[in-house]
Amino acid sequence: MAAWTSERLKQLKTRAGFTATELAQRCRVSEGAARHWLAGRRRITGPVTLLLDSFEQRLADAPAESTPN
């Protein structure tokens, strides 16, 4: 999979219909961490990238109006 960038994360957030707070909760990180990723101030690394890959795959496989649980 491609590296997680702030732009890719923003696209996922938009497609999933998540707020920054919901994204943080789904990723089990602080809201501050999620906001840093979204702003491009911090790199997205570690195990959370696997979770984001999973969300992205579930969105690709799901009907258009569905979001990952």
N, C-alpha and C positions, 0 to 999 in steps of 0.2 A: 504494500500500500504506500501511497505517497505520504510525505511528511505532513504533520498537522501544522498549518499556519493559521494566523488570525483570520484570514479571509475564508479559509476552508471551514473553520469553526463557526464563523458568522453565518455561512451558508447553511451549515447543519442546524444551527440554532433557529434560523428563520424557517427552514423546511419543517422542523419539528414543532415549531410554534412555542418554543421555550423562551422565557425571560432569562436574564442573566442569573437571577436567583435560582430558577428552576434548573438551569444548566448546572450550576454549582452543586445543587442538591443531588441531581442525577449522577454526577461524577464523584460525589462524596468529597468535595474540596470546599474550601472557603469561598465565599462570594468574591472576596478580593482576588483570589487566585484566578477565578474565572474571568473577572473583569480585566486583569492584567493580560491574560491570554487573548481576550477579544480585542484589546487595544494594541496588541503586538509588543507589549513591554516585557513579556516573559515567553520563553520557548515552551512548547507543549511537549513534554517528554515523560518517559516512564510508563507504568502500567495503565495510566488513564488513556493513553493512546489506543490501547486494545479495546477499552470500553467505548471510546469514540468511534473506532472502526466498526464495532458491533452495532451501535446506534445507526451509523450511516448505512450499514448493510440492511438493517431492519427497515429503514425508511425506503430503501430501494426496492425491497421485496413486498412492502405493504401497499394496500390501496392508497390512493392520493390523499384521503382525508384522515388517515390513521397516524398516530404518533407512537414512538416506542414507550413501553411501560417500564 
